[in-house]
Amino acid sequence: MATLGQIQKPKISDFDNSPKLYCIPLIPTLNQNDLPEELKNNIQQFWSQGASKIQELEKLGKITHIFVETLTQTDDSALPTIKQLSEQLHNIIKDKLDKGAKLVPVENQETLDELLEWSVCLSVIRKSQKVFNKVYQFVQETKNQRNQQIAKNIQNTLKDNNCGLLVMTDENRLEIQPILSSSIQIFLIHPPTFNDVMHGFRQYLEKQNH
């Protein structure tokens, strides 16, 4: 596994024709106009830097397939959804689609809906530890099912010489990565402003909760 960000860049000669997966964290903006200006600027820089890092990685192989967390739709119908998540991400993906890449649905809608419902149930439990434990078990079982489905969708899509772009939160990517085929070479993209963005989001959420 290679990381592209603040460490030495990989050389083209270091890699073979195995399928490659370029992973960048999903940083949604969700059109929140009340975000602090500094955080908005950092998010803008994150995607700008991310686009540059993706371009550098494409020296190893052009992106042929794109996977976006929560995506259950195909190319035409998915782009408006992606734009709602992040206009900057939408622009990056639109550019790759125009150059021949394919947007691949990575989620199963039924499983995703089930996970969201169980998570809501878990969040409203206040007293019973027994109920909490039972619902938590359902959450974990559904999450594991989802992880397996995503990994399978990626593996069934990427063949030799194929290069995929995975847009997914770091937390979820860490759960998916160990169950991906070892034949897929993983490249992590963490733009320099990533830590600033995450710190800014934590501060913003803390203020919202007070």
NORFEN-V157625 format. One record per residue. RES is the residue in one letter. D_FIRST is the distance of its C-alpha to the first C-alpha in whole Angstrom. Layout:
RES_D_FIRST, RES_D_FIRST
This chain:
M_0, A_4, T_7, L_10, G_13, Q_15, I_13, Q_13, K_12, P_10, K_13, I_14, S_15, D_12, F_11, D_13, N_15, S_13, P_12, K_10, L_10, Y_10, C_11, I_14, P_16, L_19, I_22, P_25, T_28, L_31, N_34, Q_34, N_37, D_38, L_34, P_35, E_35, E_32, L_30, K_31, N_30, N_27, I_25, Q_27, Q_25, F_22, W_22, S_23, Q_20, G_18, A_20, S_19, K_16, I_16, Q_18, E_16, L_13, E_16, K_17, L_14, G_16, K_18, I_17, T_19, H_19, I_19, F_19, V_20, E_21, T_24, L_25, T_27, Q_29, T_29, D_29, D_32, S_33, A_29, L_30, P_32, T_30, I_27, K_30, Q_31, L_28, S_27, E_29, Q_26, L_24, H_26, N_27, I_23, I_23, K_27, D_26, K_23, L_26, D_28, K_26, G_26, A_23, K_24, L_24, V_23, P_24, V_22, E_24, N_27, Q_30, E_32, T_29, L_28, D_32, E_32, L_29, L_31, E_34, W_33, S_31, V_35, C_37, L_35, S_35, V_39, I_40, R_42, K_44, S_43, Q_40, K_41, V_40, F_37, N_35, K_36, V_35, Y_32, Q_31, F_32, V_29, Q_27, E_28, T_28, K_24, N_23, Q_25, R_23, N_19, Q_20, Q_22, I_19, A_17, K_19, N_20, I_17, Q_16, N_20, T_20, L_17, K_18, D_17, N_17, N_16, C_14, G_14, L_15, L_14, V_17, M_17, T_17, D_15, E_17, N_17, R_13, L_13, E_15, I_14, Q_10, P_11, I_14, L_12, S_13, S_10, S_11, I_9, Q_6, I_5, F_6, L_8, I_11, H_13, P_17, P_19, T_21, F_19, N_20, D_24, V_24, M_23, H_26, G_28, F_28, R_28, Q_31, Y_32, L_32, E_34, K_37, Q_37, N_38, H_40
